[in-house]
Amino acid sequence: MKSVMTSAMSTVSTAENPDLFVDTLIVGAGLIGSAVAMHLALKGVKNVRVVDFDLEGSLSSSELNAGGVRATWYQPVNIAMSKLSIEYFAKVADDVGYRACGYLWLKTPETMPFALKARERQIEMGWPVEAWDVAELKRRVPFIDKTDDLAGAIFAPRDGLVNPNLLKNHYRTRARELGVVFVDRTLVESASHGADGVRVIARQLHSPAFHEAKLAVLSGQASHEGLPWTRTEYQAKRVINCAGPWAPKVAEILGYACPSKPVRRQVCIFDCRDVDLTPFGMIVDSSGVYFHPEATNGLAGFATAGEPEGINYEYDGENFFMEQIWPSLYERSSKFERLKHLTGWAGLYEVSPDESAIIGKVESGDVGKSGRVFEAHSFSGHGAMHSYATGLLMAELMVDGRYSTVDASILSASRFERGESVRESLVI
Ligand SMILES: Cc1cc2nc3c(=O)[nH]c(=O)nc-3n(C[C@H](O)[C@H](O)[C@H](O)COP(=O)(O)OP(=O)(O)OC[C@H]3O[C@@H](n4cnc5c(N)ncnc54)[C@H](O)[C@@H]3O)c2cc1C
């Protein structure tokens, strides 16, 4: 491992700075850490600290996602968590950029029966979902004119889009108003457990790191030994791992194992000059390519088959668009014949073994016996839409010792040790 620049180091511990005694230390200030912070503060918890190596989050999934929010899931817990979150987004729509523009799923004769089964469940749980035949699809979305392979579509009008950056800042602003402190440029590096809490050692950089240095450190390709920093020792009553794709690393630091993997996902922006997408919401093609309007352009994404696990932010550029996106769109609409790739990026999904989130109290080993370590990560591509509910449920668990709004105990990591799974089949 190479070092980024020349180093300088000093130490601040609880002996010099009593502020480093905290009630709850949240590691990671993305959508999840920020939502947990807001809800702990709303429950009256004082002295909550959120630390992040990069508060701006330029490499965090919360800044690199597609902004889709939907309750069209198969697993009841995923439906319930999205529903709770979207109902909140609707209440603060202007602040978080929520638009109830719907999710439209195009289905083949093979996939329609399962979608209809899931729809029954979604409706039973209070989420309106329509089933369309092909004639209705063509009437409602006229630019979809190549439909020979389709059996129909599923449309959920209250699903939609948010602005993830606005949403994260909404959580942070409310948390700060209630006294939560967010600390930037702080990388958690080690921890030890004692009778009175968890001692967490972090390095706080004295000045902002450039993008390349952030990438090198968070990718594990370089240390930041060279950057001037202060060693900071926190003493926390509770710690929660909200480190997104880095949750396995932070779990290791906190002394337990996490079964998830970071996996690259790419999205692109394209010029769709022959069709106005703005009246529509998210459309999920039967191929798995999803797209939605992005200002006057389109945004599309696809989970490349066989994408290797690991931290990788390389965007494949026009090749991604030409090979993975455009052929499916071209097969769906004559209006998509003249699309033009504009730009794009790669971010990281944090994928759990069953593609449902891992949230709860860490129960394994000595860390589990301490009862002081919690986790909320591995959303496998649905963290933005679950963020509000996750914050609320984690605050309930951490403060009251149990969930009261939605029983999310099924999402505890201990399910994997018991050989159980919450397999989510409607992932994209
Ligand atoms: C291309 C793409 C499209 C997506 N589309 C959607 C979508 O449409 N809808 C949806 O709901 N979800 C979507 N997702 C998933 C969603 O973005 C994530 O599930 C969600 O943002 C996870 O938030 P988080 O707070 O857990 O993690 P992150 O936002 O990644 O935050 C983790 C934070 O932890 C910090 N950190 C890591 N290690 C340390 C350490 N040792 N010390 C201190 N700080 C540390 C990082 O700096 C980072 O800021 C998408 C993701 C991608 C990549």
The ligand as an SDF file (V2000), in Angstrom:
LIG
                    3D

 53 58  0  0  0  0  0  0  0  0999 V2000
  -25.6460    3.2770   -9.5610 C   0  0  0  0  0  0  0  0  0  0  0  0
  -26.5340    3.1430   -8.3570 C   0  0  0  0  0  0  0  0  0  0  0  0
  -27.9100    3.3190   -8.4900 C   0  0  0  0  0  0  0  0  0  0  0  0
  -28.7480    3.1960   -7.3750 C   0  0  0  0  0  0  0  0  0  0  0  0
  -30.0720    3.4620   -7.5120 N   0  0  0  0  0  0  0  0  0  0  0  0
  -30.8700    3.4710   -6.4250 C   0  0  0  0  0  0  0  0  0  0  0  0
  -32.2390    3.8420   -6.5450 C   0  0  0  0  0  0  0  0  0  0  0  0
  -32.7140    4.1800   -7.6370 O   0  0  0  0  0  0  0  0  0  0  0  0
  -32.9890    3.8280   -5.4150 N   0  0  0  0  0  0  0  0  0  0  0  0
  -32.4830    3.4720   -4.1790 C   0  0  0  0  0  0  0  0  0  0  0  0
  -33.2140    3.4420   -3.2020 O   0  0  0  0  0  0  0  0  0  0  0  0
  -31.1850    3.1140   -4.0600 N   0  0  0  0  0  0  0  0  0  0  0  0
  -30.3610    3.1200   -5.1370 C   0  0  0  0  0  0  0  0  0  0  0  0
  -29.0560    2.7800   -5.0150 N   0  0  0  0  0  0  0  0  0  0  0  0
  -28.5610    2.3240   -3.7020 C   0  0  0  0  0  0  0  0  0  0  0  0
  -28.3790    3.4610   -2.7130 C   0  0  0  0  0  0  0  0  0  0  0  0
  -27.6620    4.5080   -3.3200 O   0  0  0  0  0  0  0  0  0  0  0  0
  -27.6280    2.9390   -1.4930 C   0  0  0  0  0  0  0  0  0  0  0  0
  -28.2690    1.7790   -0.9940 O   0  0  0  0  0  0  0  0  0  0  0  0
  -27.5930    3.9880   -0.3850 C   0  0  0  0  0  0  0  0  0  0  0  0
  -27.1240    5.2290   -0.8740 O   0  0  0  0  0  0  0  0  0  0  0  0
  -26.6940    3.5110    0.7320 C   0  0  0  0  0  0  0  0  0  0  0  0
  -26.5080    4.5990    1.6220 O   0  0  0  0  0  0  0  0  0  0  0  0
  -25.5150    4.4380    2.8180 P   0  0  0  0  0  0  0  0  0  0  0  0
  -25.6650    5.6500    3.6580 O   0  0  0  0  0  0  0  0  0  0  0  0
  -25.7080    3.0930    3.4600 O   0  0  0  0  0  0  0  0  0  0  0  0
  -24.0470    4.3400    2.1460 O   0  0  0  0  0  0  0  0  0  0  0  0
  -23.1590    5.4950    1.4920 P   0  0  0  0  0  0  0  0  0  0  0  0
  -23.9740    6.5620    0.9060 O   0  0  0  0  0  0  0  0  0  0  0  0
  -22.1660    4.8350    0.6100 O   0  0  0  0  0  0  0  0  0  0  0  0
  -22.4120    6.1310    2.7390 O   0  0  0  0  0  0  0  0  0  0  0  0
  -21.4100    5.4330    3.4430 C   0  0  0  0  0  0  0  0  0  0  0  0
  -20.4510    6.4640    4.0130 C   0  0  0  0  0  0  0  0  0  0  0  0
  -19.5400    5.7820    4.8830 O   0  0  0  0  0  0  0  0  0  0  0  0
  -18.3010    6.4880    4.8340 C   0  0  0  0  0  0  0  0  0  0  0  0
  -17.2500    5.5990    5.3360 N   0  0  0  0  0  0  0  0  0  0  0  0
  -16.8800    4.4120    4.8350 C   0  0  0  0  0  0  0  0  0  0  0  0
  -15.8950    3.8750    5.5820 N   0  0  0  0  0  0  0  0  0  0  0  0
  -15.6440    4.7590    6.5990 C   0  0  0  0  0  0  0  0  0  0  0  0
  -14.7500    4.7700    7.6970 C   0  0  0  0  0  0  0  0  0  0  0  0
  -13.9010    3.7570    7.9360 N   0  0  0  0  0  0  0  0  0  0  0  0
  -14.7460    5.8400    8.5280 N   0  0  0  0  0  0  0  0  0  0  0  0
  -15.6090    6.8780    8.2960 C   0  0  0  0  0  0  0  0  0  0  0  0
  -16.4820    6.9140    7.2730 N   0  0  0  0  0  0  0  0  0  0  0  0
  -16.5000    5.8620    6.4360 C   0  0  0  0  0  0  0  0  0  0  0  0
  -18.1620    6.8510    3.3650 C   0  0  0  0  0  0  0  0  0  0  0  0
  -17.2690    7.9490    3.2080 O   0  0  0  0  0  0  0  0  0  0  0  0
  -19.5990    7.1660    2.9640 C   0  0  0  0  0  0  0  0  0  0  0  0
  -19.8690    8.5590    2.9720 O   0  0  0  0  0  0  0  0  0  0  0  0
  -28.1890    2.8770   -6.0890 C   0  0  0  0  0  0  0  0  0  0  0  0
  -26.8030    2.7270   -5.9540 C   0  0  0  0  0  0  0  0  0  0  0  0
  -25.9850    2.8680   -7.0660 C   0  0  0  0  0  0  0  0  0  0  0  0
  -24.5080    2.7030   -6.8940 C   0  0  0  0  0  0  0  0  0  0  0  0
  1  2  1  0
  2  3  1  0
  2 52  2  0
  3  4  2  0
  4  5  1  0
  4 50  1  0
  5  6  2  0
  6  7  1  0
  6 13  1  0
  7  8  2  0
  7  9  1  0
  9 10  1  0
 10 11  2  0
 10 12  1  0
 12 13  2  0
 13 14  1  0
 14 15  1  0
 14 50  1  0
 15 16  1  0
 16 17  1  0
 16 18  1  0
 18 19  1  0
 18 20  1  0
 20 21  1  0
 20 22  1  0
 22 23  1  0
 23 24  1  0
 24 25  2  0
 24 26  1  0
 24 27  1  0
 27 28  1  0
 28 29  2  0
 28 30  1  0
 28 31  1  0
 31 32  1  0
 32 33  1  0
 33 34  1  0
 33 48  1  0
 34 35  1  0
 35 36  1  0
 35 46  1  0
 36 37  1  0
 36 45  1  0
 37 38  2  0
 38 39  1  0
 39 40  1  0
 39 45  2  0
 40 41  1  0
 40 42  2  0
 42 43  1  0
 43 44  2  0
 44 45  1  0
 46 47  1  0
 46 48  1  0
 48 49  1  0
 50 51  2  0
 51 52  1  0
 52 53  1  0
M  END
$$$$
